[in-house]
Amino acid sequence: MGSWELAQRWADALDGVVAPTLNRSQIEEMLGALCIGLIDAARGGQDTDIARRAARMLVAANYRDPSAVSHSVPVICADLVEIAADGPDDPELPQIRDRAIALAADFAAGFTAALRAAALAEQEATLAAVLAAAQEAEQRRALSEARFEAVFDGALVGIGTVDMTGQVVNCNAIMAEMLGQTPETMPGRTVADILGPRNLNFAFEQLQLMVAGESESFRTETEHLHGDGRATAIDLSMSAVRGTDGAIEFLIGVAVDVTERKQLADRLWHDANHDALTGLPNRPHLFNRLAQAQPPIGVCYLDLDGFKEINDLWGHTVGDRVLEVVADRMREAVRPDSALAARIGGDEFLVLIERCSGEAQLARLAAELLAALTAPLEVDGHTLAVGASIGTAFFERLPGAVDELVHAADAAMYRNKNHARRDPAR
C-alpha cells in the first residue's frame, strides 16, 4: 500500500464536500502526487512545505469549504501514519505520528492562508472589474455628454431644459436668440420672468401643467413678442424626461423659428384670397365668407357707370388706377369690423354686412358708397367722373345657396340702373 492507496482514501474523504473543478480521476491524480511528498515528509523527508502546498492545491481546485480541512486532517493523522510506517512494530512509528500531526497543522494553516489569498484575489479581481466598468461607463458618459453638447450647441433649432420648479437649466444660442436673450442670461431664471407678461400665453399654460406633473408633452405654435416690437413665430415642442425611478427629472423643449414660413403662408393665403389690383377680397374669399356669414345678412351689389368709356378714352392703365381709387374709397366708407368689401370681377364690387339690422342700414350704406364713388377722381393729372349703380338685398336667414344673395343684389342693381336711365333726373 502506497501513495495511490492514500490518494484514493483522501479522495473518498473529500467526496461530496464541494463541487470541485476537477473530475474524480483528476482529483486522484493530483492527490497521488501530493501523497508521495506527504509520505516522504512523514518518514523524515526535507520537504517542509508539502502540507501547505497540498492545501493551496485543494483551494485552487475549488475545495474552499471548511469541511475540506476536517475531512483531510484524519487522513493525514491516521491513514498517512499507517502507510508511512512499516507496520505497528515500526520503531519510527512515534516519530512518524508526530510528523503527521505537524503536517496536519501545516495543512490547516496553509488552507486558511490559501482561502484568504483566494478571497483577496477575488476581491481585487472584482474591484478591478468594477473600476474597469466604472471607467468604461464614465468614458461612455463623457462621450455621450460630448455628443449631446455638440448637438445641443450646434443644432439649427432651439433647445432648452427646464427643471421642475420652472427655472431654466440651460439653453443653446438659437433658443436664446428666439427669446431675445443670451445663453448666459437665461439659466437660473424662471420661464415666466424670461417671457414677460406679454408672452404668458397658451404655451406657458401648458408648460405650467408639465411642471405640475399633469402633462407629459405638448406641441404648439406660439408668437413671442420682443421688447422692440418684433414678433417671432415659434413651433415649440416640450417633453418630460424621467429618471430610472419613473419620476420626472426635467423638461426639454425644442423650438423652431417659423416666422418666415408663417409670413410666406400668410402672404400666399392673402394673394389667393385678394384681388391683385385693388387688394380687396376676391370672389372666392367673398363666397367663403358668405357661406359662413352670421344672419341677418345685407348685401350691396354695385358696378361703375361709364368705366368702359374711361378705358376706351384714356387706356387700361388709367382704368386700373380708377379701380384702385374706387377700392380705397370703399375701404374708407365700409367699417372692416362690421362689413366686407370685395371686388368680384371687372368693375363690379360687393359689400357684405353680417348681423345687419335691416333695410334702413343697407340704404344708409348704399348712399354713403354712392356719394364716395361719384365724387370726381384725380388720376394721373386727369379729373374724371365715374358713376355707380347699387342694388341691395336683405335676408333674415342664410339662404340654401350662396348665389341667391348675389343674384338678388345683382337684380336689384340692374333695376336701379334701368330706372335711372328712364329717369335722367335721378
C-alpha positions in Angstrom: 0.0 0.0 0.0 1.5 3.4 -1.0 0.7 6.8 -2.3 -2.0 5.7 -4.7 -4.0 4.0 -1.9 -3.6 7.1 0.3 -4.8 9.3 -2.6 -7.9 7.1 -3.0 -8.7 7.3 0.7 -8.3 11.1 0.7 -10.5 11.4 -2.4 -13.1 9.3 -0.7 -13.0 11.6 2.4 -13.4 14.7 0.2 -16.2 13.2 -1.9 -19.3 15.4 -1.6 -17.6 18.2 0.3 -17.8 20.7 -2.6 -18.2 20.8 -6.4 -14.6 20.8 -7.4 -13.4 22.0 -10.8 -11.8 18.5 -11.4 -13.3 15.1 -12.0 -12.6 12.1 -9.8 -9.6 10.7 -11.8 -8.1 14.2 -12.0 -8.5 14.6 -8.2 -6.9 11.2 -7.5 -4.0 12.1 -9.8 -3.5 15.4 -8.1 -3.7 13.9 -4.6 -1.4 11.0 -5.6 1.4 13.4 -6.4 0.8 15.2 -3.1 0.7 11.9 -1.1 4.2 10.9 -2.4 5.6 14.1 -0.8 3.5 13.7 2.4 4.6 10.1 2.9 8.2 11.2 2.4 7.8 14.0 4.9 6.2 11.7 7.4 9.3 9.5 7.2 11.6 12.4 7.9 12.0 14.0 4.4 13.2 17.5 3.9 10.2 19.0 2.0 8.8 21.1 4.9 6.3 23.0 2.6 4.5 19.9 1.3 1.4 20.2 3.6 0.9 23.9 2.8 1.4 23.2 -0.9 -1.2 20.5 -0.7 -3.7 22.9 1.0 -3.1 25.5 -1.7 -3.7 23.0 -4.5 -7.0 21.9 -2.9 -8.1 25.5 -2.6 -7.2 26.1 -6.2 -9.3 23.1 -7.2 -12.3 24.8 -5.5 -12.1 22.9 -2.2 -13.0 26.1 -0.2 -15.4 24.8 2.4 -14.0 24.4 6.0 -15.2 20.8 5.9 -12.4 20.1 3.5 -10.0 20.6 6.4 -11.9 18.5 8.9 -12.1 15.7 6.3 -8.4 15.9 5.4 -6.9 16.0 8.9 -7.9 12.4 9.8 -6.4 11.2 6.5 -3.1 12.9 7.4 -3.1 11.9 11.0 -4.2 8.3 10.6 -4.1 6.9 7.0 -0.8 8.7 6.3 0.8 7.3 9.5 -0.5 3.8 8.6 1.0 3.9 5.2 4.3 5.7 6.1 5.1 3.3 9.0 6.5 -0.2 8.4 3.7 -1.8 10.4 2.7 -1.3 14.0 6.0 -2.6 15.3 8.0 0.0 13.3 10.3 1.7 15.9 9.9 5.0 14.0 6.1 4.9 14.5 6.0 7.6 17.3 8.2 10.0 15.2 6.0 9.3 12.1 2.9 10.0 14.2 4.4 13.3 15.5 5.4 14.4 12.0 1.9 13.5 10.7 0.4 15.7 13.4 2.7 18.6 12.4 1.8 18.1 8.7 -1.9 18.2 9.6 -1.3 21.5 11.5 0.6 22.9 8.5 -2.1 21.8 6.2 -4.8 23.6 8.3 -2.7 26.8 8.4 -2.0 26.6 4.7 -5.6 26.0 3.9 -6.6 29.1 5.9 -3.9 31.2 4.2 -4.8 29.9 0.8 -8.5 30.7 1.4 -7.5 34.2 2.5 -5.3 34.7 -0.5 -8.0 33.4 -2.9 -10.6 35.7 -1.3 -8.3 38.7 -1.6 -7.6 37.8 -5.2 -11.2 37.6 -5.9 -11.9 40.9 -4.2 -9.1 42.5 -6.2 -10.4 41.0 -9.4 -14.0 42.1 -8.6 -12.7 45.6 -7.7 -10.7 45.8 -10.9 -13.7 44.7 -12.8 -15.9 47.3 -11.1 -13.3 50.0 -11.7 -13.0 49.0 -15.3 -16.7 49.0 -15.7 -16.9 52.4 -13.9 -14.2 53.8 -16.1 -15.9 52.5 -19.2 -19.2 53.9 -18.1 -17.5 57.2 -17.3 -16.0 57.2 -20.8 -19.3 56.4 -22.3 -21.0 59.1 -20.3 -18.3 61.6 -21.2 -18.7 60.6 -24.8 -22.4 60.8 -24.6 -22.2 64.2 -22.9 -19.7 65.4 -25.5 -22.1 64.3 -28.3 -25.1 65.9 -26.5 -23.2 69.1 -26.1 -22.2 69.1 -29.7 -25.8 68.5 -30.8 -27.0 71.0 -28.2 -24.7 73.8 -29.2 -24.5 73.1 -32.9 -28.2 72.4 -33.5 -30.0 74.5 -36.0 -33.1 74.5 -33.7 -33.5 76.0 -30.3 -33.0 73.5 -27.4 -33.5 74.3 -23.7 -34.2 72.4 -20.4 -36.4 73.5 -17.5 -36.4 72.0 -14.0 -39.5 71.1 -12.1 -39.6 74.5 -10.4 -40.0 76.2 -13.7 -36.4 77.5 -13.8 -34.3 77.3 -17.0 -31.3 74.9 -16.5 -29.6 75.6 -19.8 -30.3 76.5 -23.4 -28.4 76.9 -26.7 -27.8 80.1 -28.6 -30.6 79.5 -31.0 -33.2 79.2 -28.3 -31.9 82.3 -26.5 -31.9 84.3 -29.7 -35.5 83.4 -30.4 -36.5 84.8 -27.0 -34.3 87.9 -27.3 -31.9 86.6 -24.6 -28.4 85.2 -24.5 -27.4 81.7 -23.3 -25.6 83.2 -20.3 -28.6 85.3 -19.0 -31.3 82.5 -19.1 -30.1 79.7 -16.7 -31.4 80.1 -13.1 -34.3 82.4 -14.2 -38.0 81.3 -14.3 -39.6 80.9 -17.6 -42.3 83.5 -16.6 -39.5 86.0 -15.9 -37.8 85.4 -19.3 -41.0 85.6 -21.3 -42.5 88.6 -19.6 -46.2 89.2 -19.1 -47.0 89.8 -22.8 -46.0 86.3 -23.7 -47.7 84.3 -20.9 -50.0 82.6 -23.4 -51.2 79.1 -24.1 -47.7 77.7 -24.4 -46.8 79.0 -20.9 -50.1 77.5 -19.5 -49.1 74.1 -21.0 -45.6 74.4 -19.5 -47.1 75.0 -16.1 -49.2 71.8 -16.4 -46.0 69.9 -17.2 -44.1 71.4 -14.2 -47.1 70.4 -12.0 -46.8 66.8 -13.4 -50.2 67.0 -15.0 -49.0 66.6 -18.6 -46.2 64.7 -20.4 -45.8 66.8 -23.5 -47.3 69.3 -25.9 -46.6 70.9 -29.2 -48.0 74.3 -30.3 -47.2 77.3 -32.5 -46.8 80.4 -30.5 -45.8 84.0 -31.1 -43.1 85.7 -29.0 -43.2 89.5 -28.8 -39.8 91.1 -28.3 -39.1 94.4 -26.5 -38.5 96.2 -29.8 -41.9 95.2 -31.1 -40.7 92.4 -33.3 -42.7 89.2 -33.3 -41.2 85.7 -33.7 -43.4 82.8 -34.6 -42.1 79.6 -32.8 -43.1 76.0 -33.3 -42.5 74.6 -29.8 -42.4 71.0 -28.5 -42.0 70.2 -24.8 -41.4 66.7 -23.4 -40.9 65.4 -19.9 -37.7 63.4 -19.2 -38.0 60.7 -16.5 -35.3 59.1 -14.4 -34.8 55.4 -13.6 -37.3 55.7 -10.8 -40.0 57.0 -13.1 -40.1 60.5 -11.7 -39.8 63.5 -14.0 -36.3 64.9 -13.6 -36.6 67.9 -16.1 -38.4 69.1 -19.2 -36.8 69.6 -22.5 -38.0 71.9 -25.2 -37.2 72.1 -28.9 -38.2 75.3 -30.8 -38.1 76.1 -34.5 -38.3 79.7 -35.8 -41.2 79.5 -38.3 -41.6 83.3 -38.8 -40.5 83.3 -42.4 -42.6 80.2 -43.1 -45.7 81.7 -41.5 -45.1 85.0 -43.3 -44.9 83.1 -46.6 -48.0 81.1 -45.8 -49.9 84.4 -44.8 -48.7 86.0 -48.0 -49.8 83.1 -50.1 -53.2 83.0 -48.4 -53.6 86.7 -48.9 -52.6 86.5 -52.6 -55.0 83.6 -53.2 -57.9 85.4 -51.4 -57.4 89.1 -52.6 -57.6 90.9 -55.8 -54.1 91.6 -57.2 -55.0 95.1 -58.4 -57.1 96.6 -55.7 -56.1 94.5 -52.7 -59.8 93.9 -51.8 -61.0 90.4 -51.0 -61.7 88.5 -54.3 -64.7 86.5 -55.4 -63.6 83.1 -53.8 -62.9 84.7 -50.5 -66.2 86.5 -50.5 -68.1 83.4 -51.3 -66.3 81.6 -48.4 -67.4 84.4 -46.1 -70.9 84.3 -47.4 -71.2 80.6 -46.7 -70.2 81.2 -43.0 -71.9 84.6 -42.5 -73.9 85.3 -39.4 -77.5 86.3 -40.3 -79.3 88.6 -40.7 -77.3 89.4 -43.9 -77.3 92.5 -46.0 -75.6 92.8 -49.4 -74.8 95.8 -51.6 -74.0 95.0 -55.2 -72.5 97.8 -57.3 -70.9 98.4 -60.6 -69.3 101.5 -62.1 -71.2 103.6 -64.8 -69.0 104.9 -67.6 -66.0 102.9 -66.7 -65.8 101.3 -70.2 -65.6 104.8 -71.7 -62.7 105.7 -69.4 -60.8 102.6 -70.6 -61.6 103.4 -74.2 -60.6 107.1 -73.9 -57.7 107.0 -71.5 -56.5 103.4 -71.7 -56.4 100.5 -69.3 -53.6 101.9 -67.2 -55.8 104.9 -66.2 -58.7 102.5 -65.8 -56.7 100.4 -63.4 -55.9 103.5 -61.4 -59.6 104.4 -61.3 -60.3 100.9 -59.8 -57.6 101.4 -57.2 -59.1 104.7 -56.2 -62.6 103.2 -56.1 -61.3 100.4 -53.8 -59.6 102.9 -51.5 -62.9 104.9 -51.2 -64.9 101.8 -50.5 -62.4 100.8 -47.7 -63.0 104.3 -46.2 -66.7 104.0 -46.4 -67.0 100.5 -45.1 -66.0 99.7 -41.5 -64.0 96.5 -41.6 -65.3 95.3 -38.2 -68.9 95.2 -39.5 -68.7 94.8 -43.3 -66.6 93.3 -46.0 -66.0 95.0 -49.4 -64.8 92.8 -52.2 -64.1 93.0 -55.9 -65.9 90.2 -57.7 -64.8 91.0 -61.3 -64.2 93.8 -63.7 -65.9 97.0 -62.4 -68.2 95.0 -60.1 -68.0 95.1 -56.3 -70.0 93.7 -53.4 -70.3 94.7 -49.8 -71.4 92.1 -47.2 -72.9 93.1 -43.9 -73.2 90.4 -41.2 -75.8 90.8 -38.4 -77.5 93.5 -40.5 -80.2 95.5 -38.7 -82.4 95.8 -41.8 -83.1 97.6 -45.0 -82.5 101.0 -43.4 -78.9 100.2 -42.6 -78.4 98.9 -46.2 -79.9 102.1 -47.6 -77.6 104.3 -45.5 -74.6 102.3 -46.6 -75.6 102.4 -50.3 -76.0 106.2 -50.0 -72.5 106.6 -48.4 -70.9 104.4 -51.1 -72.7 106.3 -53.9 -71.5 109.6 -52.5 -68.0 108.4 -52.1 -67.7 106.8 -55.5 -69.3 109.5 -57.7 -67.1 112.3 -56.4 -64.5 113.5 -59.0 -61.3 111.4 -59.2 -57.8 112.8 -59.8 -55.9 110.1 -61.8 -52.5 110.8 -63.4 -53.4 114.5 -63.9 -56.8 113.8 -65.2 -60.0 114.8 -63.4 -62.5 112.0 -64.1 -66.1 111.4 -63.1 -67.5 107.9 -62.7 -71.0 106.9 -61.7 -72.2 103.9 -59.8 -75.3 101.7 -59.7 -76.1 100.0 -56.4 -78.6 97.2 -55.6 -79.3 95.9 -52.1 -80.7 92.7 -50.7 -81.6 91.7 -47.2 -82.0 88.2 -45.8 -83.2 87.3 -42.3 -81.7 83.8 -42.7 -78.8 82.5 -44.7 -80.3 81.1 -48.0 -79.6 77.5 -49.0 -77.4 78.6 -52.0 -74.9 81.5 -51.6 -75.5 82.5 -55.2 -79.1 83.6 -54.2 -77.6 86.5 -52.2 -75.5 87.8 -55.1 -78.2 87.3 -57.7 -80.8 89.1 -55.6 -78.5 92.1 -55.1 -77.4 92.0 -58.8 -81.0 92.0 -59.9 -81.8 95.0 -57.6 -78.7 96.8 -59.0 -79.9 96.4 -62.6 -83.4 97.5 -61.7 -81.9 100.7 -60.2 -79.7 101.2 -63.3 -82.6 100.8 -65.7 -84.8 103.0 -63.6 -82.1 105.7 -63.6 -81.9 105.5 -67.4 -85.6 106.1 -67.7 -85.5 108.9 -65.2 -82.5 111.0 -66.0 -83.3 113.4 -63.2 -82.1 110.8 -60.7 
